[in-house]
Amino acid sequence: MKKLLVPFFILGFQIVNAQCAMCKAVVESGNASEAEGLNTGILYLMIFPYILVGTLLYFIIKYKRKQKI
């Protein structure tokens, strides 16, 4: 199964364009404040899944420890 997925990911990596047209236009415009705002927005979007998963893992571990006692 893994042998079939490797070529897919290699070929898929070359085809995919990861930026939307608006994000690309903002970055290419050369306006530093807008590009900085875009980077800040990306960081905010990136941190929330980690917070949610961390909170979920905390409660799972807490529940598992309570079951052992």
Secondary structure, DSSP 8 states (H G I E B T S, - for coil): -HHHHHHHHHHHHHH---S-HHHHHHHHT--HHHHHHHHHHHHHHHHHHHHHHHHHHHHHHHHHHHHH-
